[in-house]
């Protein structure tokens, strides 16, 4: 049988992704990883088949993660088993409501879950909650108000017709972008990066691409959350994405219609894709975050594929002065570069602009204008002048001579196409 160290070294990247996906705190994740490795070393003699080492190791990791969350629940007086079963089982609609309440609570952060549990399941007065948590009464009132609002936002039982998909216009509405002297406002951005959908129960969205300078629609994508899902023990939601007339890079075979399924996870701190699947030539292909480069190169983002941060604010990694952009020399470059007023289709939006420099594709930069709800108003793509020249034959300033240009660290980037969603229609 191969030595323990040899087997562990081969599976360590997958083990780290598994634990870090489940546990948001980097320090706590490292502690759990150490516990997993120690438990695996101690019990290695019980493993009879070395080919089963990976699932055996991940099974230990799953149990250690459960122990971690049980301890967190005990510390915040949130009994997980009781919350998942008996407490939520009471209701006029029976188990259906119980499951919906549980599902909605699981999408909230620990602080929101804690205060809702104390207020509604323990039925404690706000003054007693303040005493137990050792916080001012006014803070209890504020936290409870925000927790109720976030619960309502995630509640799946919505009126019929809500979030109905819309046909995107054939021509991109006229728009202007004006820089504001005001400071960027605080922002919670819950959308899947590059896909514009917020991965919550009940969410739907339609979005489309428009080329320049013709401003014609070239592709439309309809997306909806189908329900809860789990990948390698990590909970998220399943999403169906149907792309019509997809670009070459999004095509599945030669079809003019591409359908994908994602599993995505939204936490208090990050939004990330856990799995992607599609059918090609009659074969269902499935990729998850444990598949390394095959998955991460297309669907991953951030260090250890942590995803894009939900709370965003200027970091100073990307600076913009008019059409001149200066970017730091580091991976996963995404930063707030200012506050802008976007007028599009006769409507005015107060937005912050998030720039993304080569996070998914070398030689590509983007601008994403987000309103106060954290929803995309307008997304714009720019290609470095030499991007994919072997495919297109000429530099982009010659291919699209009328289009806007910016410079990133002195190199020319040319505006290619835009995206809008039905959020602004």
C-alpha positions as CSV (number, residue, x, y, z in Angstrom):
1,X,0.0,0.0,0.0
2,X,1.4,3.5,-0.8
3,X,2.6,5.5,2.1
4,X,0.1,7.8,3.8
5,X,2.2,10.9,3.0
6,X,2.2,10.0,-0.7
7,X,-1.6,9.5,-0.9
8,X,-2.3,12.7,1.2
9,X,0.0,14.8,-1.0
10,X,-1.8,13.7,-4.1
11,X,-5.3,14.6,-2.7
12,X,-4.3,17.6,-0.6
13,X,-5.5,20.2,-3.2
14,X,-8.9,18.6,-3.4
15,X,-9.1,18.4,0.4
16,X,-8.2,22.0,0.8
17,X,-10.9,23.1,-1.7
18,X,-13.4,20.9,0.0
19,X,-12.8,22.4,3.5
20,X,-12.3,26.0,2.4
21,X,-15.5,26.0,0.4
22,X,-17.5,24.9,3.5
23,X,-15.8,27.2,6.0
24,X,-15.6,30.9,5.3
25,X,-13.0,31.8,7.9
26,X,-9.5,31.1,6.5
27,X,-8.1,30.6,10.0
28,X,-10.8,28.2,11.1
29,X,-10.5,26.3,7.8
30,X,-6.7,25.7,8.5
31,X,-7.6,24.4,11.9
32,X,-10.1,22.0,10.5
33,X,-7.6,20.8,7.8
34,X,-5.1,20.0,10.5
35,X,-7.8,18.0,12.4
36,X,-8.7,16.1,9.2
37,X,-5.1,15.2,8.4
38,X,-4.4,14.1,12.0
39,X,-7.6,12.0,12.1
40,X,-6.7,10.4,8.7
41,X,-3.1,9.6,9.9
42,X,-4.4,8.0,13.1
43,X,-7.0,5.9,11.2
44,X,-5.0,5.1,8.1
45,X,-4.6,1.5,9.2
46,X,-8.3,0.9,8.8
47,X,-8.3,1.7,5.1
48,X,-8.1,-1.5,3.2
49,X,-8.2,-0.2,-0.4
50,X,-5.8,2.6,-1.3
51,X,-8.0,3.5,-4.4
52,X,-10.7,4.6,-1.9
53,X,-8.4,7.0,-0.1
54,X,-9.9,10.2,-1.6
55,X,-13.6,9.5,-0.7
56,X,-12.4,8.1,2.7
57,X,-10.4,11.3,3.3
58,X,-13.3,13.6,2.2
59,X,-15.7,11.6,4.5
60,X,-13.4,12.5,7.4
61,X,-13.4,16.1,6.3
62,X,-17.2,16.2,6.0
63,X,-17.5,14.9,9.6
64,X,-14.9,17.4,10.9
65,X,-16.8,20.3,9.2
66,X,-20.0,19.2,10.8
67,X,-18.3,19.1,14.2
68,X,-17.1,22.7,13.5
69,X,-20.6,24.0,12.7
70,X,-22.2,22.2,15.6
71,X,-19.7,23.9,17.9
72,X,-20.4,27.3,16.3
73,X,-24.1,26.7,16.7
74,X,-23.6,25.8,20.4
75,X,-21.6,29.0,21.0
76,X,-24.4,31.2,19.5
77,X,-27.2,29.2,21.2
78,X,-28.5,28.0,17.8
79,X,-29.3,24.3,18.1
80,X,-28.9,23.0,14.6
81,X,-30.7,19.8,14.9
82,X,-33.7,21.4,16.6
83,X,-33.7,24.2,14.1
84,X,-33.7,21.8,11.2
85,X,-36.4,19.5,12.5
86,X,-38.8,20.0,15.4
87,X,-38.9,23.8,15.8
88,X,-39.7,24.5,12.1
89,X,-42.1,21.6,11.8
90,X,-45.1,23.6,13.1
91,X,-47.1,25.6,10.6
92,X,-50.4,25.8,8.8
93,X,-48.8,24.4,5.7
94,X,-46.9,21.6,7.5
95,X,-43.6,20.3,6.3
96,X,-43.5,22.4,3.1
97,X,-43.4,25.6,5.2
98,X,-40.9,24.0,7.5
99,X,-38.5,23.2,4.6
100,X,-39.0,26.7,3.1
101,X,-38.2,28.4,6.4
102,X,-35.1,26.2,7.0
103,X,-33.9,26.8,3.4
104,X,-34.3,30.5,3.8
105,X,-32.6,30.6,7.1
106,X,-29.6,28.6,5.7
107,X,-29.0,31.4,3.2
108,X,-28.6,34.0,6.0
109,X,-25.4,34.8,7.9
110,X,-24.8,33.5,11.4
111,X,-25.7,36.9,13.0
112,X,-29.1,37.0,11.2
113,X,-29.8,33.4,12.1
114,X,-28.9,34.0,15.7
115,X,-31.1,37.0,16.3
116,X,-34.1,35.5,14.4
117,X,-33.8,32.3,16.4
118,X,-33.8,34.2,19.7
119,X,-36.6,36.5,18.8
120,X,-39.0,34.1,17.0
121,X,-38.2,30.5,18.1
122,X,-37.2,31.3,21.7
123,X,-39.7,34.2,21.8
124,X,-37.4,36.4,23.9
125,X,-38.1,40.1,24.5
126,X,-35.6,42.4,22.8
127,X,-34.3,43.6,26.1
128,X,-33.4,40.0,27.1
129,X,-31.7,39.5,23.7
130,X,-29.6,42.6,24.3
131,X,-28.6,41.3,27.7
132,X,-27.8,37.8,26.4
133,X,-25.7,39.1,23.5
134,X,-24.2,42.0,25.5
135,X,-25.2,44.6,22.9
136,X,-27.3,47.8,23.2
137,X,-31.0,47.5,22.8
138,X,-30.9,49.8,19.7
139,X,-28.4,47.4,18.1
140,X,-30.9,44.5,18.7
141,X,-33.7,46.5,17.0
142,X,-31.4,47.4,14.0
143,X,-30.1,43.8,13.6
144,X,-33.6,42.3,13.9
145,X,-35.0,44.8,11.3
146,X,-32.2,43.9,8.8
147,X,-32.4,40.2,9.4
148,X,-36.2,40.3,8.8
149,X,-35.6,42.2,5.5
150,X,-33.0,39.7,4.3
151,X,-35.3,36.8,5.2
152,X,-38.1,38.4,3.2
153,X,-35.7,38.9,0.2
154,X,-34.9,35.2,0.2
155,X,-38.3,33.8,0.9
156,X,-39.3,31.6,-2.1
157,X,-43.2,31.9,-1.8
158,X,-43.7,34.9,-4.1
159,X,-46.7,36.0,-6.1
160,X,-47.3,34.5,-9.5
161,X,-45.7,36.5,-12.3
162,X,-43.0,37.9,-10.1
163,X,-39.5,37.9,-11.7
164,X,-41.1,36.9,-15.0
165,X,-38.5,36.6,-17.8
166,X,-38.6,39.3,-20.5
167,X,-37.7,39.4,-24.1
168,X,-34.6,41.6,-24.3
169,X,-34.8,44.5,-26.9
170,X,-33.2,43.9,-30.3
171,X,-31.3,47.2,-30.1
172,X,-29.3,48.4,-27.0
173,X,-31.0,51.5,-25.5
174,X,-29.0,54.7,-25.8
175,X,-27.0,55.5,-22.7
176,X,-24.6,58.0,-21.2
177,X,-22.1,57.5,-18.3
178,X,-21.0,60.5,-16.2
179,X,-18.4,60.5,-13.5
180,X,-19.6,61.7,-10.1
181,X,-17.4,63.5,-7.6
182,X,-19.1,61.7,-4.7
183,X,-17.5,58.8,-2.9
184,X,-18.7,55.3,-3.9
185,X,-21.5,54.0,-1.7
186,X,-21.2,50.8,0.3
187,X,-22.3,47.8,-1.7
188,X,-23.4,44.2,-1.3
189,X,-23.0,42.5,-4.6
190,X,-24.6,39.0,-4.6
191,X,-24.7,38.3,-8.4
192,X,-22.8,35.4,-9.9
193,X,-19.8,37.0,-11.6
194,X,-20.2,37.1,-15.3
195,X,-23.8,35.7,-15.2
196,X,-25.8,38.5,-13.4
197,X,-28.1,36.1,-11.5
198,X,-28.3,36.2,-7.7
199,X,-28.2,32.5,-6.6
200,X,-31.2,32.5,-4.3
201,X,-34.5,30.6,-4.3
202,X,-37.1,32.2,-6.5
203,X,-34.6,34.2,-8.6
204,X,-34.9,34.6,-12.4
205,X,-33.2,36.9,-14.9
206,X,-32.8,37.5,-18.6
207,X,-29.8,39.3,-20.0
208,X,-28.4,40.0,-23.5
209,X,-25.2,41.0,-25.3
210,X,-25.0,43.8,-27.8
211,X,-22.1,44.4,-30.2
212,X,-20.7,47.8,-31.1
213,X,-21.1,50.0,-33.0
214,X,-24.2,48.3,-34.5
215,X,-25.8,48.0,-30.9
216,X,-27.6,44.8,-32.1
217,X,-28.5,42.0,-29.8
218,X,-26.2,39.0,-30.5
219,X,-27.1,36.6,-27.7
220,X,-29.7,36.3,-25.0
221,X,-29.5,34.2,-21.8
222,X,-32.5,33.2,-19.6
223,X,-31.6,31.9,-16.1
224,X,-33.6,30.7,-13.2
225,X,-33.0,29.0,-9.8
226,X,-34.6,25.6,-9.8
227,X,-34.2,24.6,-6.2
228,X,-31.7,23.6,-3.5
229,X,-28.7,21.4,-4.4
230,X,-25.6,19.9,-2.8
231,X,-22.2,19.2,-4.3
232,X,-19.7,17.1,-2.2
233,X,-21.7,17.9,0.9
234,X,-21.8,21.7,0.2
235,X,-25.2,23.3,-0.1
236,X,-26.2,25.7,-2.8
237,X,-28.9,26.1,-5.5
238,X,-29.3,24.6,-8.9
239,X,-29.6,27.0,-11.8
240,X,-30.7,26.5,-15.4
241,X,-29.1,28.8,-18.0
242,X,-30.3,28.7,-21.6
243,X,-28.3,30.7,-24.1
244,X,-29.7,31.6,-27.5
245,X,-27.4,32.2,-30.4
246,X,-24.4,31.9,-28.1
247,X,-20.9,33.2,-28.9
248,X,-18.4,30.7,-30.1
249,X,-16.8,30.5,-26.7
250,X,-20.2,29.6,-25.1
251,X,-21.4,27.2,-27.8
252,X,-22.0,23.5,-27.0
253,X,-21.1,21.7,-30.2
254,X,-22.7,23.4,-33.2
255,X,-26.1,24.1,-31.6
256,X,-27.6,27.6,-31.7
257,X,-29.1,27.0,-28.2
258,X,-26.9,26.0,-25.3
259,X,-28.3,24.8,-22.0
260,X,-26.2,24.5,-18.8
261,X,-26.9,23.6,-15.2
262,X,-24.9,25.3,-12.4
263,X,-24.8,24.8,-8.7
264,X,-23.8,28.0,-7.0
265,X,-23.4,29.1,-3.4
266,X,-24.1,32.5,-1.8
267,X,-22.6,33.0,1.6
268,X,-22.4,36.0,3.8
269,X,-19.0,36.9,2.3
270,X,-18.7,35.3,-1.2
271,X,-20.6,34.1,-4.3
272,X,-19.2,31.1,-6.2
273,X,-19.9,28.3,-8.6
274,X,-19.6,24.8,-7.2
275,X,-20.4,22.8,-10.4
276,X,-21.3,23.1,-14.1
277,X,-22.9,20.5,-16.3
278,X,-24.1,20.3,-19.9
279,X,-24.8,17.7,-22.6
280,X,-22.6,17.4,-25.6
281,X,-22.9,14.8,-28.3
282,X,-25.4,12.9,-26.2
283,X,-23.1,12.8,-23.2
284,X,-23.8,14.6,-19.9
285,X,-20.6,16.3,-18.7
286,X,-20.3,17.4,-15.1
287,X,-17.5,19.4,-13.5
288,X,-17.1,20.4,-9.9
289,X,-14.8,22.5,-7.8
290,X,-12.8,19.4,-6.9
291,X,-11.8,18.8,-10.6
292,X,-8.9,21.3,-10.5
293,X,-8.0,23.1,-13.7
294,X,-10.7,21.5,-15.8
295,X,-13.3,23.4,-13.6
296,X,-11.3,26.4,-12.2
297,X,-10.1,27.7,-15.5
298,X,-13.7,28.2,-16.8
299,X,-15.8,28.7,-13.7
300,X,-13.5,29.4,-10.7
301,X,-12.5,32.8,-9.3
302,X,-10.4,34.0,-6.5
303,X,-7.7,32.4,-4.3
304,X,-8.6,28.7,-3.8
305,X,-11.8,29.5,-5.8
306,X,-13.3,31.4,-2.9
307,X,-15.5,33.3,-5.4
308,X,-16.2,37.0,-5.8
309,X,-16.5,39.0,-2.6
310,X,-20.1,40.1,-1.7
311,X,-19.0,43.2,0.2
312,X,-17.0,45.4,-2.1
313,X,-15.3,48.7,-1.7
314,X,-12.3,50.5,-3.3
315,X,-9.1,48.6,-2.5
316,X,-6.7,50.8,-4.6
317,X,-5.7,47.9,-6.8
318,X,-7.2,49.5,-9.9
319,X,-7.2,53.3,-10.4
320,X,-9.0,55.2,-13.2
321,X,-8.5,58.7,-14.5
322,X,-10.7,59.2,-17.5
323,X,-9.7,56.6,-20.1
324,X,-6.4,55.8,-18.4
325,X,-6.4,52.9,-16.0
326,X,-3.5,51.8,-13.7
327,X,-3.7,48.3,-12.3
328,X,-1.6,46.5,-9.8
329,X,0.5,43.5,-10.8
330,X,-1.5,40.8,-9.0
331,X,-4.0,38.0,-9.8
332,X,-7.8,38.3,-9.5
333,X,-7.8,42.1,-10.2
334,X,-11.3,43.4,-9.4
335,X,-11.9,46.7,-7.8
336,X,-14.3,49.7,-7.4
337,X,-12.9,52.6,-9.5
338,X,-15.5,55.3,-8.8
339,X,-19.1,56.4,-8.7
340,X,-21.0,57.2,-11.9
341,X,-24.5,58.2,-13.1
342,X,-25.7,56.0,-15.8
343,X,-28.7,57.1,-17.9
344,X,-30.1,54.3,-20.1
345,X,-33.4,53.9,-21.8
346,X,-34.7,57.1,-20.3
347,X,-33.9,56.1,-16.7
348,X,-31.2,57.4,-14.4
349,X,-29.1,55.2,-12.0
350,X,-26.6,56.1,-9.3
351,X,-23.9,53.4,-9.6
352,X,-20.5,52.4,-8.6
353,X,-18.2,51.0,-11.3
354,X,-16.4,47.7,-10.7
355,X,-13.5,47.0,-13.1
356,X,-12.2,43.5,-13.7
357,X,-8.7,43.2,-15.4
358,X,-7.9,39.7,-16.9
359,X,-9.5,37.7,-14.1
360,X,-11.0,35.1,-16.5
361,X,-9.3,35.8,-19.8
362,X,-5.9,37.3,-20.6
363,X,-6.2,40.6,-22.5
364,X,-9.8,41.3,-21.4
365,X,-11.0,44.1,-19.2
366,X,-14.6,45.0,-18.1
367,X,-16.6,47.7,-16.5
368,X,-19.7,46.7,-14.4
369,X,-22.0,49.5,-13.2
370,X,-23.9,48.4,-10.1
371,X,-26.9,50.2,-8.5
372,X,-27.5,50.5,-4.7
373,X,-29.3,47.1,-4.8
374,X,-26.1,45.5,-6.1
375,X,-27.7,44.7,-9.5
376,X,-26.0,45.3,-12.8
377,X,-27.2,48.3,-14.8
378,X,-24.6,48.0,-17.5
379,X,-21.6,45.8,-18.3
380,X,-19.0,46.7,-20.9
381,X,-16.2,44.6,-22.3
382,X,-12.8,45.8,-23.7
383,X,-10.2,43.7,-25.6
384,X,-6.5,44.4,-25.5
385,X,-5.4,45.4,-29.0
386,X,-3.7,42.1,-29.6
387,X,-6.3,39.9,-27.9
388,X,-6.9,36.7,-30.0
389,X,-5.1,38.2,-33.0
390,X,-4.4,34.8,-34.5
391,X,-8.1,34.2,-34.6
392,X,-9.3,37.6,-35.8
393,X,-6.4,38.5,-38.1
394,X,-6.0,42.2,-37.1
395,X,-5.6,44.4,-34.0
396,X,-8.8,45.6,-32.5
397,X,-8.3,49.3,-33.2
398,X,-8.4,48.3,-36.9
399,X,-11.3,45.9,-36.5
400,X,-13.4,48.4,-34.6
401,X,-12.0,51.8,-35.4
402,X,-15.0,53.8,-34.2
403,X,-15.2,52.2,-30.8
404,X,-14.1,53.7,-27.5
405,X,-10.6,53.0,-26.2
406,X,-9.0,52.9,-22.8
407,X,-5.4,52.2,-21.7
408,X,-4.5,49.8,-19.0
409,X,-0.9,50.3,-17.7
410,X,-0.2,52.0,-21.1
411,X,-1.7,49.3,-23.3
412,X,-4.6,50.0,-25.6
413,X,-8.0,48.2,-25.0
414,X,-10.9,48.5,-27.4
415,X,-14.6,48.4,-26.5
416,X,-16.2,45.3,-28.0
417,X,-19.7,44.6,-26.6
418,X,-22.1,45.4,-23.8
419,X,-24.6,43.5,-21.6
420,X,-27.8,44.6,-19.9
421,X,-30.4,42.6,-17.9
422,X,-34.1,42.8,-17.5
423,X,-33.5,44.5,-14.1
424,X,-33.5,47.9,-16.0
425,X,-36.4,47.2,-18.3
